[in-house]
Amino acid sequence: MRRLFAALGLYLLLLPLWWYSLPWLTGFSAWCANLMYHFFDSQVSLYAVGRAINFTVTAAADSDFSGQKYDTAVQMNTFTYGLPMVMALIVVTGAAPWRARLRALLIGIAVMSLLSVPVVMLWAKLASLEMEEKIAQATFASGGDRSSFLFYALHGYAFSQPVLAVLIWLGMILLGLFKARVKENIAVAPIARNAPCWCGSGRKYKRCCGRSA
């Protein structure tokens, strides 16, 4: 229980650090997601503005709505508040050397940061689907519910941040990331020059394998 309360207290202390570093994390996620998503859909562009990512969807040129744009945005704090939770759990993990904790801390930060990239790409897909449904409704066609499913799935991911943080922490424990890496030093006793050679030739060591020594 003490470690649990310690993790909770440390989490509250790490929140300001996470909040002030969020613009950099947002910029990294937006840049990576925009770079990769353009391979799938060039009509969607996204860019970071502070702690939010804006999405702009442009209607295809071959449609009746050519040039029309649809804008939406997402606040990155919604999907990344699990990051300080992972950091707090790693720091309070007992019986772990500081080097192992530092290694696990860096891995935890990297994992949570990289997980934000596919989330941003899914939100870009959501914006694209919403644009398609608006066009379908404007042309008196029946709009689908694909965007609604993706919307609830992404918000489910947002609400599951505490569970995700605990799962990442437990995965690090199972992988042994909190254990110190022990270097095995095997001491080799020197061989006397007049001793029988270890290769079994029957000669003295100085006349056989130790000739070049």
matplotlib code that plots the C-alpha trace (Angstrom):
import matplotlib.pyplot as plt

x = [0.0, 2.9, 4.2, 0.7, 0.3, 3.9, 3.1, -0.1, 1.8, 4.6, 2.0, 0.6, 4.1, 4.9, 1.7, 3.2, 6.3, 4.0, 1.8, 4.7, 6.4, 3.1, 3.6, 6.8, 5.1, 2.2, 4.6, 6.4, 3.2, 1.7, 4.9, 5.2, 1.5, 1.3, 4.4, 3.0, -0.7, 0.1, 1.0, -2.6, -4.6, -3.1, -6.4, -5.9, -3.3, -2.6, -0.4, 0.2, -1.0, 0.2, -1.2, -3.7, -3.5, -5.7, -7.0, -8.0, -9.8, -10.2, -12.8, -11.6, -11.2, -13.4, -16.4, -19.2, -17.7, -14.2, -12.2, -14.5, -12.7, -13.7, -11.7, -11.5, -9.0, -8.0, -6.4, -3.3, -3.7, -6.7, -4.6, -1.3, -2.1, -1.0, 2.6, 3.2, 1.4, 4.0, 6.8, 5.5, 5.1, 8.6, 10.2, 8.5, 9.3, 11.3, 14.5, 15.6, 19.0, 18.9, 20.4, 17.7, 15.0, 16.5, 16.6, 13.0, 12.0, 13.4, 11.7, 8.4, 8.5, 9.4, 6.6, 3.9, 5.2, 5.2, 1.7, 0.4, 1.3, -1.1, -3.8, -3.3, -3.5, -6.7, -8.1, -7.1, -9.1, -12.0, -11.9, -11.8, -14.8, -16.8, -16.1, -17.4, -20.5, -21.3, -21.0, -23.2, -25.9, -25.6, -26.3, -29.4, -27.6, -27.6, -24.6, -22.8, -21.8, -18.1, -17.0, -19.1, -17.5, -14.0, -15.0, -16.1, -13.1, -10.7, -12.4, -12.3, -8.6, -8.5, -10.4, -8.2, -5.0, -4.6, -5.0, -2.5, 0.0, -0.2, 0.0, 3.2, 4.7, 3.8, 5.3, 8.5, 8.6, 8.0, 10.7, 13.2, 13.9, 14.3, 17.0, 20.6, 22.7, 25.5, 28.7, 30.3, 34.0, 35.7, 39.1, 41.6, 44.5, 47.9, 49.5, 53.0, 55.5, 56.9, 53.4, 52.0, 50.2, 46.5, 45.9, 47.1, 50.1, 52.4, 54.8, 55.4, 53.3, 56.2, 57.1, 53.5, 50.7, 52.7, 55.5, 54.2, 53.4]
y = [0.0, 2.4, 2.0, 2.5, 5.8, 6.7, 6.1, 8.2, 11.1, 10.9, 10.9, 14.2, 15.6, 14.5, 16.0, 19.5, 18.1, 16.1, 19.1, 21.4, 18.7, 17.9, 20.4, 18.6, 15.2, 16.7, 18.0, 14.7, 12.7, 15.1, 15.0, 11.2, 10.6, 13.2, 11.7, 8.1, 8.9, 10.7, 7.3, 6.2, 9.4, 12.6, 14.5, 14.6, 17.0, 17.4, 19.7, 20.5, 23.6, 23.7, 20.7, 19.9, 18.4, 19.9, 17.8, 19.2, 17.0, 18.3, 16.8, 14.9, 16.9, 14.4, 14.9, 17.5, 19.0, 19.5, 22.0, 21.9, 21.3, 19.7, 20.7, 18.9, 18.7, 16.5, 17.4, 15.2, 15.3, 13.0, 10.2, 10.7, 11.2, 7.6, 8.6, 10.1, 7.0, 4.7, 6.9, 6.9, 3.1, 2.6, 5.0, 3.4, -0.2, -1.6, -3.7, -2.3, -0.7, 2.9, 2.0, -0.6, 1.9, 4.5, 2.0, 1.0, 4.7, 5.5, 2.5, 3.4, 7.0, 5.7, 3.2, 5.6, 8.3, 5.9, 4.7, 8.2, 8.1, 5.3, 7.0, 10.3, 8.3, 6.7, 10.2, 11.3, 8.3, 9.4, 12.9, 11.4, 9.2, 12.1, 14.1, 11.2, 10.9, 14.6, 14.4, 11.4, 13.2, 16.3, 14.2, 12.6, 9.3, 7.3, 8.0, 5.1, 4.6, 3.8, 7.1, 6.6, 3.3, 4.7, 7.7, 5.4, 3.1, 6.0, 7.4, 3.9, 4.0, 7.3, 6.1, 3.0, 4.9, 3.8, 0.2, 0.6, 2.2, -0.8, -3.3, -1.6, -1.6, -5.3, -6.2, -4.5, -6.6, -9.8, -9.0, -8.4, -4.8, -3.9, -6.5, -5.4, -6.8, -8.9, -9.2, -12.5, -12.3, -15.6, -15.7, -17.8, -19.1, -18.6, -21.8, -22.5, -22.6, -26.1, -27.6, -30.2, -28.4, -28.4, -29.5, -33.0, -33.1, -34.4, -31.4, -28.7, -25.6, -23.4, -25.8, -26.1, -23.7, -21.2, -20.9, -17.6, -16.2]
z = [0.0, 0.7, -2.8, -4.2, -2.3, -3.3, -7.0, -6.6, -5.0, -7.5, -10.3, -9.0, -8.9, -12.5, -13.9, -14.3, -16.1, -18.4, -19.1, -20.0, -22.2, -24.0, -26.9, -27.8, -27.7, -29.7, -32.3, -32.6, -32.9, -35.5, -37.6, -37.6, -38.2, -41.0, -42.7, -42.6, -43.2, -46.5, -48.0, -47.5, -47.9, -49.2, -48.8, -45.0, -43.5, -39.8, -37.8, -34.2, -32.5, -28.9, -27.1, -29.9, -33.4, -36.1, -39.0, -42.4, -44.9, -48.5, -50.7, -53.8, -57.0, -58.9, -56.6, -56.7, -53.5, -54.8, -52.7, -49.7, -46.4, -43.1, -40.0, -36.6, -33.8, -30.9, -27.6, -27.0, -23.2, -23.7, -25.0, -23.2, -19.5, -18.9, -19.5, -16.0, -14.6, -16.2, -15.0, -11.4, -11.3, -12.7, -10.1, -7.1, -8.2, -5.3, -5.2, -8.6, -9.2, -10.4, -13.8, -14.3, -13.3, -15.7, -18.5, -17.8, -17.5, -20.9, -22.5, -20.9, -22.2, -25.6, -25.7, -24.6, -27.0, -30.0, -29.1, -29.6, -33.3, -34.4, -32.3, -34.2, -37.5, -36.5, -35.7, -39.1, -40.5, -38.4, -39.8, -43.3, -42.6, -41.1, -44.3, -46.4, -44.3, -44.6, -48.4, -48.4, -46.3, -48.5, -51.6, -49.9, -49.5, -46.3, -44.2, -42.5, -38.9, -39.4, -38.0, -34.9, -34.2, -34.6, -32.4, -29.5, -30.0, -29.7, -26.6, -25.1, -25.6, -23.9, -20.8, -20.6, -20.1, -16.4, -17.5, -20.3, -17.9, -15.5, -18.4, -19.7, -16.2, -15.6, -19.0, -18.1, -14.9, -16.8, -19.3, -16.5, -17.3, -13.6, -13.1, -13.2, -16.0, -14.4, -16.2, -15.8, -15.2, -15.6, -14.0, -16.0, -14.0, -15.8, -17.1, -16.0, -18.9, -17.9, -17.3, -19.7, -22.5, -22.2, -25.8, -24.9, -27.2, -24.4, -24.8, -22.3, -22.6, -23.6, -26.5, -27.7, -27.5, -25.4, -28.0, -29.3, -25.8]

ax = plt.figure().add_subplot(projection="3d")
ax.plot(x, y, z, "-o")
ax.set_aspect("equal")
plt.show()
